[in-house]
């Protein structure tokens, strides 16, 4: 660990054999983590402080997954079948006992079942083979019409009153741009889930453009949003 709390080591996980069969689960509505994406989190609940402590003492992995009700997640909340595991790549403890961490997405998983455990946080058995595509370089971004994508993005951000660095956006690799928008835009939890489950970058870009066009068409979302 570096002096500022960041993790100086960055491992590559190219196959399912490098990933644990059971992972801690962090159910959080509206939070989207994608492979190679970075998700900052402010951890303050005791059960999740314990989860981070345990993760730091082990594989440093946490599985992000959404509750199906789109709200908080207690012990009885049903979870979506698909999530994404991330590795803690930065860590800082605040003066009031909170943890500020960053998860770097590694690979999506299908939740097979929850583990019977005595930890205060939930754990689950992960099927890594379900998203074997994440173990290989995704070249489908080459299929995306960049100009069309940027046009839709500009219309959406304008309609939502959101600002961006257009010079940086124009220069960014298309896969990084798609991931940044998918993770950062204020879509509904079920829409975030659709973006997560899209198989490839090209599939995600197509889904993202549909969501942006629908959001721009009706302003607040309303009946045209994904159900």
C-alpha positions as CSV (number, residue, x, y, z in Angstrom):
1,X,0.0,0.0,0.0
2,X,1.3,3.4,-0.9
3,X,1.7,6.1,1.8
4,X,-1.5,7.9,0.8
5,X,-3.4,4.7,1.2
6,X,-3.6,3.8,-2.5
7,X,-2.8,0.3,-3.6
8,X,0.5,0.4,-5.4
9,X,0.0,-3.0,-6.9
10,X,-2.5,-3.5,-9.8
11,X,-3.1,-7.1,-10.7
12,X,-4.7,-8.5,-13.9
13,X,-7.3,-11.1,-13.6
14,X,-7.4,-12.8,-16.9
15,X,-9.3,-15.9,-16.0
16,X,-11.9,-17.2,-13.6
17,X,-9.4,-19.4,-11.8
18,X,-7.8,-16.2,-10.3
19,X,-11.2,-15.1,-8.9
20,X,-12.7,-16.5,-5.6
21,X,-15.8,-18.6,-5.8
22,X,-17.5,-16.6,-2.9
23,X,-17.3,-12.8,-2.7
24,X,-18.6,-10.2,-0.3
25,X,-21.7,-8.4,-1.7
26,X,-22.4,-4.7,-1.5
27,X,-26.0,-4.1,-2.6
28,X,-26.4,-0.5,-3.7
29,X,-29.2,0.8,-5.9
30,X,-28.1,3.0,-8.8
31,X,-24.4,2.2,-8.4
32,X,-22.9,0.8,-11.5
33,X,-19.4,-0.7,-11.7
34,X,-18.1,-1.9,-15.1
35,X,-14.9,-3.9,-15.9
36,X,-12.0,-1.4,-15.9
37,X,-14.2,1.4,-14.5
38,X,-13.5,3.1,-11.2
39,X,-16.2,3.6,-8.6
40,X,-15.5,5.8,-5.5
41,X,-17.4,4.9,-2.4
42,X,-17.9,6.5,1.0
43,X,-18.2,3.6,3.5
44,X,-19.8,4.4,6.9
45,X,-22.2,1.6,7.9
46,X,-20.6,-0.7,10.5
47,X,-21.4,-3.9,8.5
48,X,-19.6,-2.4,5.4
49,X,-16.7,-1.1,7.4
50,X,-16.2,-4.7,8.5
51,X,-16.6,-5.8,4.9
52,X,-13.8,-3.5,3.7
53,X,-11.6,-4.6,6.6
54,X,-12.1,-8.2,5.7
55,X,-11.5,-7.5,2.0
56,X,-8.3,-5.6,2.7
57,X,-7.1,-8.7,4.7
58,X,-7.9,-11.0,1.8
59,X,-8.3,-10.6,-2.0
60,X,-9.4,-6.9,-1.7
61,X,-12.5,-7.8,-3.8
62,X,-16.1,-6.6,-3.3
63,X,-19.0,-7.5,-5.5
64,X,-21.2,-4.5,-6.4
65,X,-24.8,-5.6,-7.1
66,X,-28.2,-3.8,-7.1
67,X,-31.3,-4.7,-5.0
68,X,-34.3,-5.3,-7.3
69,X,-36.5,-2.9,-5.4
70,X,-34.3,0.0,-6.3
71,X,-34.0,1.1,-2.7
72,X,-31.9,0.1,0.2
73,X,-30.8,-3.5,0.8
74,X,-31.5,-5.2,4.1
75,X,-30.9,-8.9,4.7
76,X,-34.2,-9.8,3.0
77,X,-33.9,-7.6,-0.1
78,X,-33.9,-9.5,-3.4
79,X,-30.9,-8.9,-5.6
80,X,-30.4,-8.8,-9.3
81,X,-28.7,-11.8,-10.8
82,X,-25.8,-9.9,-12.3
83,X,-23.2,-7.7,-10.6
84,X,-19.5,-6.7,-11.1
85,X,-16.6,-7.4,-8.8
86,X,-14.1,-4.7,-8.1
87,X,-10.7,-4.6,-6.4
88,X,-10.0,-2.0,-3.8
89,X,-7.3,0.1,-5.5
90,X,-7.4,3.1,-3.2
91,X,-8.2,3.4,0.5
92,X,-8.3,6.3,3.0
93,X,-9.7,6.5,6.5
94,X,-11.3,9.8,7.5
95,X,-11.2,11.4,10.9
96,X,-14.8,10.4,11.7
97,X,-14.2,6.7,11.0
98,X,-15.5,6.5,7.4
99,X,-13.6,4.7,4.7
100,X,-13.1,6.4,1.3
101,X,-12.3,3.7,-1.2
102,X,-12.1,3.2,-5.0
103,X,-13.1,0.0,-6.6
104,X,-11.7,-0.8,-10.0
105,X,-14.0,-3.2,-11.9
106,X,-12.5,-6.6,-12.8
107,X,-15.3,-8.8,-14.1
108,X,-19.0,-9.2,-14.1
109,X,-20.6,-12.3,-12.4
110,X,-23.9,-14.0,-12.2
111,X,-25.0,-14.6,-8.6
112,X,-25.7,-18.3,-8.1
113,X,-26.9,-18.1,-4.5
114,X,-26.0,-16.4,-1.3
115,X,-23.6,-18.0,1.1
116,X,-24.6,-19.0,4.6
117,X,-22.3,-16.9,6.6
118,X,-22.0,-15.3,10.1
119,X,-20.6,-12.0,8.7
120,X,-22.8,-8.9,9.1
121,X,-22.6,-8.3,5.4
122,X,-23.9,-10.6,2.7
123,X,-21.8,-12.9,0.6
124,X,-22.6,-14.8,-2.6
125,X,-21.4,-17.6,-4.9
126,X,-20.3,-16.1,-8.2
127,X,-20.5,-17.7,-11.6
128,X,-17.6,-16.1,-13.4
129,X,-18.0,-18.1,-16.6
130,X,-21.3,-16.3,-17.3
131,X,-19.3,-13.3,-18.4
132,X,-16.2,-14.9,-19.9
133,X,-16.2,-12.0,-22.4
134,X,-14.7,-9.8,-19.7
135,X,-11.5,-11.9,-19.6
136,X,-10.7,-10.9,-23.2
137,X,-10.1,-7.6,-24.9
138,X,-13.4,-6.2,-26.3
139,X,-12.8,-4.9,-29.8
140,X,-16.5,-4.2,-30.5
141,X,-16.0,-0.5,-29.9
142,X,-14.7,-0.3,-33.4
143,X,-18.2,-0.9,-34.6
144,X,-19.6,2.2,-32.9
145,X,-20.4,5.3,-35.0
146,X,-18.5,7.8,-32.9
147,X,-20.0,10.9,-34.5
148,X,-23.6,9.6,-33.9
149,X,-22.7,8.6,-30.4
150,X,-21.3,12.1,-29.6
151,X,-24.4,13.8,-31.2
152,X,-26.7,11.8,-29.0
153,X,-24.5,12.4,-26.0
154,X,-24.5,16.2,-26.6
155,X,-28.3,16.3,-27.0
156,X,-28.8,14.3,-23.8
157,X,-26.4,16.3,-21.6
158,X,-27.9,19.5,-22.9
159,X,-31.4,18.4,-22.0
160,X,-30.3,17.2,-18.6
161,X,-28.4,20.4,-17.9
162,X,-25.1,18.5,-17.5
163,X,-21.7,19.8,-18.5
164,X,-18.7,17.9,-19.8
165,X,-15.2,18.6,-21.2
166,X,-16.0,18.2,-24.9
167,X,-12.4,18.3,-26.0
168,X,-11.6,15.5,-23.6
169,X,-14.7,13.6,-24.7
170,X,-13.7,13.9,-28.4
171,X,-10.3,12.5,-27.7
172,X,-11.3,9.7,-25.3
173,X,-11.3,6.1,-26.5
174,X,-14.8,5.1,-27.3
175,X,-14.9,2.3,-24.8
176,X,-13.8,4.6,-22.0
177,X,-16.4,7.2,-23.0
178,X,-19.2,4.6,-23.0
179,X,-18.2,3.3,-19.6
180,X,-17.9,6.8,-18.1
181,X,-21.3,7.8,-19.3
182,X,-22.9,4.5,-18.3
183,X,-21.5,4.7,-14.8
184,X,-22.0,8.5,-14.3
185,X,-25.3,9.4,-15.9
186,X,-28.4,9.6,-13.6
187,X,-30.3,6.7,-15.0
188,X,-32.8,4.6,-13.0
189,X,-31.5,1.5,-11.3
190,X,-33.2,-0.9,-13.8
191,X,-31.6,1.1,-16.7
192,X,-28.2,0.9,-15.0
193,X,-28.8,-2.9,-14.8
194,X,-29.5,-3.1,-18.5
195,X,-26.2,-1.3,-19.2
196,X,-24.4,-3.6,-16.9
197,X,-25.8,-6.8,-18.5
198,X,-25.0,-5.6,-22.1
199,X,-22.6,-8.2,-23.4
200,X,-20.1,-6.0,-25.3
201,X,-19.1,-2.3,-25.5
202,X,-21.0,-2.0,-28.8
203,X,-24.1,-3.5,-27.1
204,X,-23.7,-1.1,-24.2
205,X,-23.3,1.9,-26.5
206,X,-26.5,1.0,-28.3
207,X,-28.4,0.6,-25.1
208,X,-26.9,3.9,-23.8
209,X,-27.9,5.8,-26.9
210,X,-31.5,4.5,-26.6
211,X,-31.6,5.6,-22.9
212,X,-30.2,9.0,-23.7
213,X,-32.6,9.6,-26.6
214,X,-35.6,8.6,-24.4
215,X,-34.4,10.8,-21.6
216,X,-33.9,13.8,-23.9
217,X,-37.3,13.2,-25.6
218,X,-39.4,13.4,-22.4
219,X,-37.2,15.4,-20.0
220,X,-37.9,13.8,-16.7
221,X,-38.2,10.3,-18.1
222,X,-41.8,9.5,-17.5
223,X,-43.5,6.7,-19.3
224,X,-40.9,6.3,-22.0
225,X,-38.2,5.1,-19.6
226,X,-37.4,1.4,-19.4
227,X,-39.7,-0.6,-17.2
